[in-house]
């Protein structure tokens, strides 16, 4: 039996830029999904989830496997996509245990996809480049599960490094690792709220960005994504855009610039500047992209008043979920206590707060 792990992630800055061919800056977290795997003679997968205390079995020769809106869609989807890409899999028995909080916006889905992919590839003695593996895991979520996610989550789950953030160009998949100082913690605050309109609003914003690209391409023929538009070009041609489309475009374009500036700030060790950029990102997500919520705004406002906090903003798709906070390690416990008390007093909801460090990406552990 072999064991593999793959981490969840938090995005430090660069929200709703990945599907616009832009820049993101996630870090892998010290929460992982673990997959134990052993070979079977038959071409089938027996998959047991410790979290759901349930086992499913699928035939790898079955050409008609489809998603069932079930936890097993993620590992089965990875197997199906690997097979469709021409990678013949050996049968296996798998046991999955996830410690990434489900539904928290910390990408439990990418963690299970990547851990499954690494296990199946090793079990079948395949050789697949890590970039290709990230893209195959993304395809599993896009095509099998049916979620139109960008490449960020699977990529950082494979390529993350301890004590580092990863600045990723979502178009070229080029990346660089940036130092996260030892004396800061990534503290994630879960509002315990997820509003029902998140999925439809996400698709609506994608469509608005696409409308912005179509309009800008009339004036700038090289534009194929908002990544190709500067703030100056947007302002020059904004007169013909609907106000809401203009604001969506402005968020994406300015957010890409913030990610690059944040990368420079981390390389200089300038956490004050990094925090300012996080605050600007949150304002843009709240006002221009309109994906924040009362609970997220409250969580950020509470955090910004606490000593030792460099920066705070919502993270993930929005409409609830989590905030990410960059906090001096000497203030971590006090931060956790104060945010919990003030948030619960105002909302009558007890938040979950995770004090994290940036971790290594996927690996075989023993």
C-alpha angles and dihedrals in degrees: 000000000000128000129213132181133196125185134230118233146219123213111228095191137342108076124184089000099103096076088046092061089254141130130286135179113207130160126209112241135221090249112095145177113231126208124190113195137186128174126258126202093225120071095248139103122231106193123186122189115206090194094056096028089226137122129208131185128206133183111234089208091060107108093189103063111142136178116273101191087255136125089255092065090084100055093034091049090054091051092048093050092047090052093046089052089058099260106133110214129215117226116264147179111226134189117196129197121177126196096172105105107251116237093011097112092249092115105252085165094062091044093057092043094051096042089049093047093050091048095047093046092052093043090052094043092237126158112220125162113241093239091053090047091054090051092048091052089049089051090052090057094041100043106024105029092032101230115133096219125161124238098262101092099049092040097055091042087062102034104033120126132204114265091006138105119213120227105203130191100213092202102051097021088228112145144176131205118235127199120252107200117245091234096064131074131206104230117190119199117199113208089202087227128111116175117219096231094066097101098046092042091051091054090045091055092049088054091048091052090049090051089052091051092049090052096045092048089065088068101027111041094191092062114110097149137014086259086076096057125086124211089248092054092048092052092047093056101028095106092083097048127095108249094243092050090047091054093047090052092046091055094051095044095047091042091057089053090049092054092054091046090048090053091054090047092053092049089054091045089239101151093166090061091044089054092050089054091050089053092049089049091054093049091051092049090048100044108024104027094029097210100125125095138210090261094051092046090050092049091051093046091052092048095048091061095054123099115247096029114128097179144349134188143146114274130201130021095326137221088109130331121102146340123215119219131190105213135174107252092234089062099044098103094044090048092052093050096046097045091048094050097044095043093048092046092054101039105023087233123118109224125216112232123195121195104205145174128208110266140195121275127248119325145155106260105188 
